[in-house]
Amino acid sequence: MTRASLRIDVASKLGDHRIGELRQRFARGGRDGLGRRCAHRHLHGGATAVAQRRGVARERPPRVEHQGAARRIQREKLDAEIGINAIDTNLKPFFAHGGKLIQYHGWADPLIPPQNSVNYYESVGKALGGLNQVKNNYRLFMVPGMDHCGGGDGPNTFDTLTALEQWVEKGKAPDQILATKAGRTRPLCPYPQVARYGGSGSVDAAASFACADPR
């Protein structure tokens, strides 16, 4: 029997019937090809839903010929139905609406190559006039030592929601986000910047580091 714990945080103009469809589709999990996911992007603006699946345990679907292709088609159909395209670099309508987006990815992610997020971010920059332009609405934070969605050797506990609120409500863009783990703190920097040690002070203290362009 399938058991799932599902949380959907909706900050949008989606109608109740669309929210109901999202709940049903995420609850079905494997049958719609969604699998186990976490939200890597926090969005504000437009018709936006941020969803997170937790504690999923389900029966393995029966093996069929060309199952991989069938799942891809299912995912593409679902994305089209709810208006999602994860690789579309044209975020101009979202930006024009005043949308702000914070994306993060662990450099030690063993499941999804971290370079994927870097490539996407740079592609958005190329499509929309450069990263200096894009950073007014969209920032990527790469997390050293973090595994898939969390865990790992590096500081991996941080608050992107408050950073997003400050950006949207007070116009304060996140120049860094504080990450912690077991007494160690470290600033997470907006790509392409990295946290650079200043040469003095504890290496376990965020105050000893500053965000700077890579050398």
N, C-alpha and C positions, 0 to 999 in steps of 0.2 A: 504494500500500500504506500502510496506517495504521501510524504509529509513535507510540508514546506512552511517556513516562516517568512512572510512577505511584508515589507514596508514600502509604501509608496508615498513620497512627499510630493505634493503637487503645488506648484507655484505658477499657475497658468490661467488661461481663459478657456481651457478645455471644458466641454459640457459634461454633465454627470454621466451621460451614456458612454462617452469616450473614456472617462475614468473607469467605468465598469468594465469596458472591454480590456483596458490595460491590466486591471486586476486579474481578470480571467486568463489572459494570455500569459502573464508572468506566473500565475499559479500553475499553469500547465507545464511550464518549464521545458523539459526535454521534447515534448511533442511539438512544440513550436520552434525547436532548435535553439532556444535561448541559452540553455545550459546554466552553469553557475557563474554569476557575474557580480561585479561590484561597480559602483559608480565612480569613474575616474574623473568625471567632469562635474562641477557644480555650476549651474546655470542660473541666470536671472534675466528675465525679459521675454516677451513674446509668449507663445503657447509652449510652455516647457514643463516637462515632468521629469523628476529625478527619481529613479527607482533602485532599490537594493534588495537582492535576494540573500537570505541567510539560512544556514542550517539545512540545506537541501539534501534529502536522501530519497532517491526514486528508483524504480525498477528500470533496468537497462532496456531500451527499446529493442524490438526484434531486429535482427540483422537482415537487411535486404540488399539486393544488388544496387550498386550506385548510390548507396546511402549518403555518402558525402555530398554528392551533387544535389540529391533531394533535399538535404538539410539546408544547403546554401540557397536553393530556390525558396524554401520556406522562410528563411531569414529575410531574403530580399523582398518577398511578398509582404511580410509583416512590417518591415521598414517602410515600404511604400504606403501601406495602409495608415500608419500613424505618423507619416511625414518625417522619417529619420533616415539620414544617409551619413554613415560614420566616416566616409572618406571624401565627401564633398568639401572642397576648399573654399567655396564661395560663401563666406559668412557675412558678406556685405549687408544683406537684409537684416540679419540679427544685430549687427553693429549699428545700423541706421536706426533701429528701434531703441537704441540705448542699452543693448544687452551687454553684460559683463560675464566673462567665462574664466574660471580658474581650473586648470588641468594639472594633475600630478601623476608621476609614475616613478616607481622604484628602480634604481639602476641595477639592483640585484634580482629583479623579477625573473623567475625561472620559467614562467608560463607564457607571458607575452613579451616579445623583445622590446626593451625600452627604447631602442632606436626608432621603433615605429612611431612613438609619440613625438620624438624629435623631428623625424621626417615630415610628419603631418603638420607640425607647427611651422616648420620652415616653408612647407608648400603653401600654407595659408599666407605667409609673409610674401612669397613670390607672387601670389595671385592678387594680393591687395595692397601693393605698394611698399613692401618692406616691413621688417619686424619692428622698426621704430614707429611705424604707423599702427601696426596690429596691436602693439602692447597697450594702446589706449583702451582696448576692450577685451583683450585676451592675453593671458599670461600662463606660461608653462613652468612648473616647478618639478625638477628632477631631484629625487631623494636618494642620496648616497647610502648604500647598505640596506635599503628597504627591499623586502621581497614583494610578492604579489599582494597588493592592497594593504600590506602591513607586515609586521614582523621583520626579522633580519637583524644583523649586527649593528646597523647604524640607528641613530635616533629616528623613530618613525611614528611618534605620536604628535599630532599637530592639528590645528583648528583652521580649516579653510573656510568654514561657514562664517565665522566672525570676520575674517579677512574680506570675504565677499560682501558682507553687510556694510562694512566700512567703505568699501569701494562704491557700492550702489547708493547707499544712503547719505554718505558724507563726501563722496568724491575723492577718497583717499586710496589711491592704487597701492597694492601690496608690493613694497620694495623688498621685503623679505618676510618669511613666516618662521616662527620659532618651532623647532622640533626637539623633542626630549626622549630620553630613554635612560632609566636607572641612574639618575643623577647627572647625566651628560646632556648638554644642550648644544644645539648647532643651528645656525640660520640656514633656511632653505632659500635659495636665490632664484629669481626669475631668469629662465634660460635666455641668452647663453651665459649669463654670469654664473660664477662659482664662489663658494665660501673659501676665502684665502686667509691663512693664519697671519696675524700681524707681527709675529716674532717675539711676543712676550705674553705672559699670562698663561693660565691653565688651558690645556688643549681640550678640556672637558667643558669649557665655558663658552657660550655663544659670543660673549663680549670680546673674546680674543680673536674673533674672525670678522671679516667684512666681505660683503658681496662685491665682486670685481670681475671685470672682463677676463676671459681666459688668456693666458700668455701664448 
